[in-house]
Amino acid sequence: MLSELLTFDRIEIGQSLGIHESVIDQAALDRWRSVYGDDVGGNTDAAPPDMVSGIVMAAQLELTNPHPDGGLHAGQQYVLHRRPGIGDTLRTSSVPLSKEVRKGRRWVRMKTETRDQQDRLVYEAVLTIIWAA
Amino acid sequence: MPNELVPVSLKVTQARIDAYAEITGDPNPIHLDAAFAAKTEMGGIIAHGTLSMNLILRAMAETFGPDACDGAEMDIRFVKPVRVDDVVTASGTRDPETAGRYTVQVTNQAGEPVIVGWVRPAGAPA
């Protein structure tokens, strides 16, 4: 968690926001399935492919916390390298790639990278966000 | 490769939005607080965009199996807000101009696109 509110003006391009760590456990998979139902192809100990955003967004939001309320996501790019499973510890880093004011809106692009406990790439993402303030 | 992805639908209830906010640690009041949301440019509560986006990956998994998602790519834009109790459907069509890609969209119950973009399943030609 950051010490001060992460406003648009305080975002530093290229400056890492840190690393968020999370563990995949049965409870996490159960929570996900409570929203979407059973995994496509049947439930296993692996996180379903669609859980990528749940993992990346949780990390991204924590790494940018606190930030102004009311922001919006404009677009996202993902590469899914491998599905994590129960017992895996994931470390997600986030770095601001760019920011600009366009048509009165504050546009920010963030690059995230998620690796497992063996330092294998799990997910890569670029998140385009309209920053609230 | 099939010409179409298997469509996947979901009703975006407030209960699902609340649960998704808990999972992602996203307490943004634009998703949860009707009074706050009403004062924003959205004019009311909207669902997390990724709540609907995830259906695209489920459609890809339905079509090719979950293994085809290990190594897959996705690039999307959120083009219209999803409201409480909207029914959204993810679908996709093989892109005739870009090998291995599917043009994808998520539409609401009125057929309006809320998300547009593309995916490339793993193993598809680049």
Interface residues (C-beta under 8 A of the other chain):
Chain A: A28 R31 W32 S34 V35 Y36 D39 V40 G41 A46 P48 P49 D50 M51 V52 S53 G54 M57 A58 L61 E62 D69 G70 G71 L72 H73 A74 G75 Q76 Q77 Y78 V79 L80 H81 R82 R83
Chain B: L10 R16 A19 Y20 E22 I23 T24 G25 D26 N28 P29 I30 F36 T40 H48 G49 T50 L51 M53 N54 L55 L57 R58 M60 A61 E62 G65 P66 C69 D70 G71 A72 E73 M74 D75 I76 R77 F78 G117
